[in-house]
Amino acid sequence: MIGLLRLAVFLLVILSITYVLVALYARSLVRERLERRWEAKPHAGRREDFIAAGLRLYDKSARRRLLMAIWIVPPVTIAVLVWLTNFN
């Protein structure tokens, strides 16, 4: 039981670090895309306002929510593999 708890804590830490890194990387890609879009159309308003509005839309997007799969898929996969190994 202690081994399972240790695995769960270790997995949670690794998945949390991975989530933060991937989320920061994805947000930086969105920011770069918004900056390039503003440079193509500088008449779209102030640069900072344009980028802030785009990042607010990204924060509410499904793409950002899909990053939560980083926390869901590995534990479910491990649970299925353990179940298949032990009970089939």
KEKE-103128 format. One record per atom (N, C-alpha, C): residue number from 1; residue in three letters; atom name; x, y, z. Coordinates in steps of 0.2 Angstrom, whole numbers, plus 5000, padded with zeros to 4 digits. Each point is the difference from the previous one (the first is absolute). Layout:
// KEKE-103128
   nr  rest  atom    c1    c2    c3
  NUM   ALA    CA     X     Y     Z
...
This chain:
// KEKE-103128
   nr  rest  atom    c1    c2    c3
    1   MET     N  5004  4994  5000
    1   MET    CA  4996  5006  5000
    1   MET     C  5004  5006  5000
    2   ILE     N  5006  5000  5004
    2   ILE    CA  5004  5006  5000
    2   ILE     C  5003  5001  4993
    3   GLY     N  5002  4994  4997
    3   GLY    CA  5003  5001  4993
    3   GLY     C  4995  5003  4995
    4   LEU     N  4994  4999  5001
    4   LEU    CA  4995  5003  4995
    4   LEU     C  4999  5007  5002
    5   LEU     N  5000  5002  5006
    5   LEU    CA  5000  5007  5002
    5   LEU     C  5006  5004  4998
    6   ARG     N  5006  4997  5000
    6   ARG    CA  5006  5003  4998
    6   ARG     C  5000  5001  4992
    7   LEU     N  4997  4995  4997
    7   LEU    CA  4999  5001  4992
    7   LEU     C  4995  5005  4999
    8   ALA     N  4995  5001  5003
    8   ALA    CA  4995  5005  4999
    8   ALA     C  5003  5007  5001
    9   VAL     N  5003  5001  5006
    9   VAL    CA  5003  5006  5001
    9   VAL     C  5005  5002  4995
   10   PHE     N  5005  4995  4998
   10   PHE    CA  5005  5002  4995
   10   PHE     C  4997  5001  4993
   11   LEU     N  4995  4997  4999
   11   LEU    CA  4996  5001  4993
   11   LEU     C  4997  5007  5000
   12   LEU     N  4997  5002  5006
   12   LEU    CA  4997  5006  5000
   12   LEU     C  5005  5006  4999
   13   VAL     N  5005  4999  5003
   13   VAL    CA  5006  5005  5000
   13   VAL     C  5002  5001  4993
   14   ILE     N  5002  4994  4997
   14   ILE    CA  5002  5000  4993
   14   ILE     C  4995  5003  4995
   15   LEU     N  4994  4998  5001
   15   LEU    CA  4994  5002  4995
   15   LEU     C  4999  5008  5001
   16   SER     N  5001  5002  5006
   16   SER    CA  4999  5007  5002
   16   SER     C  5005  5004  4997
   17   ILE     N  5006  4998  5000
   17   ILE    CA  5006  5004  4997
   17   ILE     C  4999  5000  4993
   18   THR     N  4998  4994  4997
   18   THR    CA  4999  4999  4993
   18   THR     C  4994  5005  4997
   19   TYR     N  4995  5000  5004
   19   TYR    CA  4994  5005  4998
   19   TYR     C  5002  5007  5000
   20   VAL     N  5004  5002  5005
   20   VAL    CA  5002  5007  5001
   20   VAL     C  5005  5002  4994
   21   LEU     N  5004  4996  4998
   21   LEU    CA  5005  5001  4995
   21   LEU     C  4996  5000  4993
   22   VAL     N  4996  4995  4999
   22   VAL    CA  4996  5000  4994
   22   VAL     C  4995  5006  4999
   23   ALA     N  4997  5002  5006
   23   ALA    CA  4996  5006  5000
   23   ALA     C  5003  5006  4998
   24   LEU     N  5006  5001  5003
   24   LEU    CA  5004  5006  4999
   24   LEU     C  5002  5000  4993
   25   TYR     N  5002  4995  4997
   25   TYR    CA  5003  4999  4993
   25   TYR     C  4994  5002  4995
   26   ALA     N  4994  4997  5002
   26   ALA    CA  4994  5001  4995
   26   ALA     C  4998  5007  5000
   27   ARG     N  5000  5003  5006
   27   ARG    CA  4998  5007  5001
   27   ARG     C  5005  5005  4996
   28   SER     N  5007  4998  5001
   28   SER    CA  5005  5004  4996
   28   SER     C  4999  5000  4992
   29   LEU     N  4998  4994  4998
   29   LEU    CA  4998  4999  4993
   29   LEU     C  4994  5004  4998
   30   VAL     N  4995  5001  5004
   30   VAL    CA  4994  5004  4999
   30   VAL     C  5002  5007  5000
   31   ARG     N  5004  5002  5004
   31   ARG    CA  5003  5007  5001
   31   ARG     C  5004  5002  4994
   32   GLU     N  5004  4996  4997
   32   GLU    CA  5004  5001  4994
   32   GLU     C  4995  5001  4994
   33   ARG     N  4996  4995  5000
   33   ARG    CA  4995  5001  4994
   33   ARG     C  4996  5006  5000
   34   LEU     N  4998  5002  5006
   34   LEU    CA  4996  5007  5001
   34   LEU     C  5005  5006  4998
   35   GLU     N  5006  4999  5002
   35   GLU    CA  5005  5006  4998
   35   GLU     C  5001  5000  4993
   36   ARG     N  5000  4994  4996
   36   ARG    CA  5001  5000  4993
   36   ARG     C  4994  5003  4997
   37   ARG     N  4994  4998  5002
   37   ARG    CA  4994  5002  4997
   37   ARG     C  4999  5008  5001
   38   TRP     N  5002  5003  5006
   38   TRP    CA  5000  5007  5001
   38   TRP     C  5004  5003  4995
   39   GLU     N  5006  4998  4999
   39   GLU    CA  5005  5003  4996
   39   GLU     C  4998  5000  4993
   40   ALA     N  4996  4995  4998
   40   ALA    CA  4997  5000  4993
   40   ALA     C  4994  5005  5000
   41   LYS     N  4997  5002  5005
   41   LYS    CA  4994  5005  5000
   41   LYS     C  5001  5004  5006
   42   PRO     N  5005  5005  5000
   42   PRO    CA  5001  5004  5006
   42   PRO     C  4994  5005  5001
   43   HIS     N  4995  5001  4996
   43   HIS    CA  4995  5004  5001
   43   HIS     C  4994  4997  5004
   44   ALA     N  5002  4994  5003
   44   ALA    CA  4995  4996  5004
   44   ALA     C  5000  5003  5007
   45   GLY     N  5003  5005  5002
   45   GLY    CA  5000  5003  5007
   45   GLY     C  5006  5000  5003
   46   ARG     N  5001  5001  5006
   46   ARG    CA  5006  5000  5004
   46   ARG     C  5003  4993  5000
   47   ARG     N  5006  4999  4999
   47   ARG    CA  5003  4993  5000
   47   ARG     C  4998  4996  5006
   48   GLU     N  5002  5004  5006
   48   GLU    CA  4999  4996  5007
   48   GLU     C  4992  4998  5001
   49   ASP     N  4996  5004  4998
   49   ASP    CA  4993  4999  5000
   49   ASP     C  4998  4994  4996
   50   PHE     N  5002  5000  4994
   50   PHE    CA  4999  4995  4995
   50   PHE     C  5002  4993  5002
   51   ILE     N  5006  5000  5003
   51   ILE    CA  5003  4994  5002
   51   ILE     C  4997  4997  5007
   52   ALA     N  4998  5005  5004
   52   ALA    CA  4996  4998  5006
   52   ALA     C  4994  4997  4999
   53   ALA     N  4996  5003  4995
   53   ALA    CA  4993  4998  4998
   53   ALA     C  5001  4993  4997
   54   GLY     N  5005  4999  4996
   54   GLY    CA  5001  4993  4997
   54   GLY     C  5002  4995  5005
   55   LEU     N  5004  5002  5005
   55   LEU    CA  5002  4995  5005
   55   LEU     C  4994  4998  5005
   56   ARG     N  4995  5005  5001
   56   ARG    CA  4994  4999  5004
   56   ARG     C  4996  4995  4996
   57   LEU     N  5000  5000  4993
   57   LEU    CA  4996  4995  4997
   57   LEU     C  5003  4994  5000
   58   TYR     N  5007  4999  5000
   58   TYR    CA  5003  4994  5000
   58   TYR     C  4999  4997  5007
   59   ASP     N  5000  5004  5005
   59   ASP    CA  4999  4997  5007
   59   ASP     C  4993  4996  5000
   60   LYS     N  4995  5003  4996
   60   LYS    CA  4993  4997  5001
   60   LYS     C  4999  4994  4994
   61   SER     N  5006  4999  4996
   61   SER    CA  4999  4995  4995
   61   SER     C  5000  4993  5002
   62   ALA     N  4998  4996  4995
   62   ALA    CA  5000  4993  5001
   62   ALA     C  5007  4997  5000
   63   ARG     N  5004  5003  4996
   63   ARG    CA  5007  4998  4999
   63   ARG     C  5004  5000  5007
   64   ARG     N  4998  5005  5004
   64   ARG    CA  5003  5001  5006
   64   ARG     C  4998  4994  5005
   65   ARG     N  4993  4999  5000
   65   ARG    CA  4997  4995  5004
   65   ARG     C  5003  4993  4998
   66   LEU     N  5001  4999  4994
   66   LEU    CA  5003  4993  4998
   66   LEU     C  5007  4999  5003
   67   LEU     N  5003  5005  5002
   67   LEU    CA  5007  4999  5004
   67   LEU     C  4999  4996  5006
   68   MET     N  4993  5000  5003
   68   MET    CA  4999  4996  5006
   68   MET     C  5001  4993  4999
   69   ALA     N  5000  4998  4993
   69   ALA    CA  5001  4993  4999
   69   ALA     C  5006  4997  5002
   70   ILE     N  5005  5005  5001
   70   ILE    CA  5007  4998  5003
   70   ILE     C  4999  4997  5007
   71   TRP     N  4995  5002  5004
   71   TRP    CA  4999  4998  5006
   71   TRP     C  4995  4994  5000
   72   ILE     N  4996  4999  4995
   72   ILE    CA  4995  4994  5000
   72   ILE     C  5003  4994  4996
   73   VAL     N  5003  5001  4995
   73   VAL    CA  5001  4994  4995
   73   VAL     C  5005  4995  5004
   74   PRO     N  5006  5002  5002
   74   PRO    CA  5005  4996  5003
   74   PRO     C  4997  4996  5006
   75   PRO     N  4997  5003  5005
   75   PRO    CA  4997  4995  5005
   75   PRO     C  4995  4995  4998
   76   VAL     N  4995  5003  4995
   76   VAL    CA  4995  4995  4998
   76   VAL     C  5004  4994  4996
   77   THR     N  5005  5002  4996
   77   THR    CA  5004  4995  4997
   77   THR     C  5003  4995  5004
   78   ILE     N  5003  5002  5006
   78   ILE    CA  5003  4996  5005
   78   ILE     C  4995  4996  5003
   79   ALA     N  4994  5003  5002
   79   ALA    CA  4995  4996  5003
   79   ALA     C  4997  4994  4996
   80   VAL     N  4999  5002  4993
   80   VAL    CA  4998  4994  4995
   80   VAL     C  5005  4995  5000
   81   LEU     N  5007  5002  4999
   81   LEU    CA  5005  4995  4999
   81   LEU     C  5000  4995  5007
   82   VAL     N  5000  5003  5006
   82   VAL    CA  5000  4996  5006
   82   VAL     C  4994  4996  5000
   83   TRP     N  4994  5002  4998
   83   TRP    CA  4994  4996  5000
   83   TRP     C  5001  4994  4996
   84   LEU     N  5002  5002  4993
   84   LEU    CA  5001  4994  4995
   84   LEU     C  5005  4995  5002
   85   THR     N  5005  5003  5004
   85   THR    CA  5006  4995  5002
   85   THR     C  4997  4995  5005
   86   ASN     N  4997  5003  5005
   86   ASN    CA  4998  4996  5006
   86   ASN     C  4993  4997  4999
   87   PHE     N  4996  5002  4996
   87   PHE    CA  4993  4997  5000
   87   PHE     C  4998  4996  4994
   88   ASN     N  5004  5000  4995
   88   ASN    CA  4999  4997  4994
   88   ASN     C  5005  4995  4998
